[in-house]
Amino acid sequence: MRDHPDGAELLQAARALLRDTLLPALPAEHRHAALMVANAMGIAERQLRAGDAPALAEWRSLRTLLGLDDPESPSPPPADGEMEAALVGLNDVLVQRIRAGAADPGQPLHAALRHHLELVALQRLAESNPKALPAQD
């Protein structure tokens, strides 16, 4: 177990200090740069909090979309450090199928691809700009 504050909490506190205390004291010509730093810190904090969940969700979605898993016995996720390469490989297969017309309107992959792309876009938006997410009911 890690001590508290953890990395995400440290980033959150440092970002708040930067935004609330340091930013108002900076000359106007440096405020934009400080806001960019604060934004980067926010993204890093959200990525730390999310952990591997977004990559795992994308991996599972791609495997389902591409018909590579039997729903009764899904494949185990890639080992630590191998997820990025696995996602690149799966996205390459998806691109090949899209180029071959398998995701064109009327094709079976079309609706499932839209669902997958929405999932990935919302995950990325949750990290980069959560305020832009659609309101949750």
VOGU-3710 file (C-alpha; in Angstrom, 3 decimals, decimal comma):
1> mrdhpdgael> 0,000/0,000/0,000  1,293/3,432/-0,899  1,465/6,344/1,484  -0,964/9,189/1,095  -0,979/11,493/-0,644  -0,425/9,253/-3,659  0,813/10,487/-7,032  -2,615/11,583/-8,262  -3,308/13,442/-5,026  0,101/15,151/-5,180
11> lqaarallrd> -0,594/16,287/-8,742  -4,008/17,551/-7,705  -2,545/19,566/-4,812  0,312/20,958/-6,925  -2,117/21,915/-9,681  -4,386/23,704/-7,222  -1,387/25,607/-5,811  -0,260/26,575/-9,299  -3,735/27,664/-10,373  -4,858/29,396/-7,163
21> tllpalpaeh> -1,666/30,928/-5,781  1,090/31,116/-8,376  -0,926/31,872/-11,516  -2,450/35,123/-10,202  1,041/36,334/-9,220  2,578/35,685/-12,645  3,031/38,421/-15,229  0,420/38,255/-17,991  2,928/36,981/-20,574  3,528/33,816/-18,497
31> rhaalmvana> -0,064/32,944/-17,580  -0,797/30,959/-20,738  2,261/28,756/-20,143  1,223/28,206/-16,521  -2,298/27,233/-17,613  -0,809/24,732/-20,068  1,258/23,228/-17,232  -1,831/23,043/-15,004  -3,771/21,343/-17,806  -0,986/18,792/-18,339
41> mgiaerqlra> -0,948/18,096/-14,608  -4,709/17,513/-14,682  -4,394/15,040/-17,542  -1,582/13,184/-15,746  -3,671/13,060/-12,560  -6,685/11,618/-14,371  -4,488/9,045/-16,146  -3,006/7,948/-12,817  -6,458/7,611/-11,285  -7,785/5,621/-14,247
51> gdapalaewr> -4,795/3,283/-14,318  -4,968/0,534/-16,945  -8,776/0,501/-17,138  -9,115/2,576/-20,353  -6,533/0,503/-22,252  -8,105/-2,738/-21,034  -11,578/-1,556/-22,066  -10,275/-0,605/-25,520  -8,501/-3,975/-25,859  -11,667/-5,881/-24,907
61> slrtllgldd> -13,799/-3,762/-27,233  -11,423/-4,341/-30,155  -11,274/-8,092/-29,550  -15,077/-8,260/-29,482  -15,431/-5,982/-32,506  -12,980/-8,066/-34,532  -14,566/-11,360/-33,445  -11,354/-12,598/-31,860  -12,829/-13,773/-28,560  -15,262/-16,515/-27,753
71> pespspppad> -17,735/-14,894/-25,303  -17,739/-18,096/-23,282  -13,953/-18,099/-22,778  -12,429/-14,673/-23,460  -8,677/-14,338/-23,820  -6,694/-13,037/-20,865  -5,399/-9,483/-21,287  -1,798/-8,910/-22,354  0,896/-9,062/-19,701  2,209/-5,880/-18,102
81> gemeaalvgl> 4,103/-3,797/-20,617  2,531/-5,529/-23,638  -0,797/-3,699/-23,800  0,410/-0,870/-26,057  1,770/-3,285/-28,665  -1,417/-5,368/-28,469  -3,568/-2,281/-29,070  -1,430/-1,205/-32,015  -1,767/-4,668/-33,544  -5,537/-4,815/-33,033
91> ndvlvqrira> -5,999/-1,321/-34,445  -3,936/-2,336/-37,482  -6,307/-5,256/-38,087  -9,280/-2,912/-37,682  -7,818/-0,449/-40,187  -7,331/-3,249/-42,706  -10,953/-4,311/-42,315  -12,188/-0,740/-42,673  -10,130/-0,283/-45,844  -11,561/-3,531/-47,195
101> gaadpgqplh> -15,078/-2,137/-46,755  -16,122/-4,325/-43,815  -17,327/-1,272/-41,860  -19,244/0,424/-44,663  -22,924/1,217/-44,037  -24,960/-1,945/-44,251  -22,027/-4,158/-43,271  -22,102/-6,054/-39,942  -19,066/-4,192/-38,573  -20,603/-0,741/-39,141
111> aalrhhlelv> -22,719/-0,338/-35,967  -20,221/-2,125/-33,743  -17,415/0,109/-35,018  -19,414/3,212/-34,146  -19,956/1,893/-30,619  -16,229/1,123/-30,255  -15,179/4,555/-31,524  -17,602/6,271/-29,144  -16,183/4,261/-26,231  -12,601/5,199/-27,093
121> alqrlaesnp> -13,456/8,853/-27,739  -15,289/9,189/-24,422  -12,378/7,556/-22,557  -9,906/9,951/-24,126  -12,149/12,914/-23,455  -12,479/11,841/-19,805  -8,701/12,171/-19,509  -8,045/15,229/-21,648  -11,128/17,420/-21,106  -13,785/15,896/-18,819
131> kalpaqd> -15,794/19,139/-18,783  -16,580/18,514/-22,467  -18,239/15,163/-21,717  -21,971/14,915/-22,302  -24,036/15,384/-19,145  -24,735/12,126/-17,326  -28,348/11,405/-16,366
//
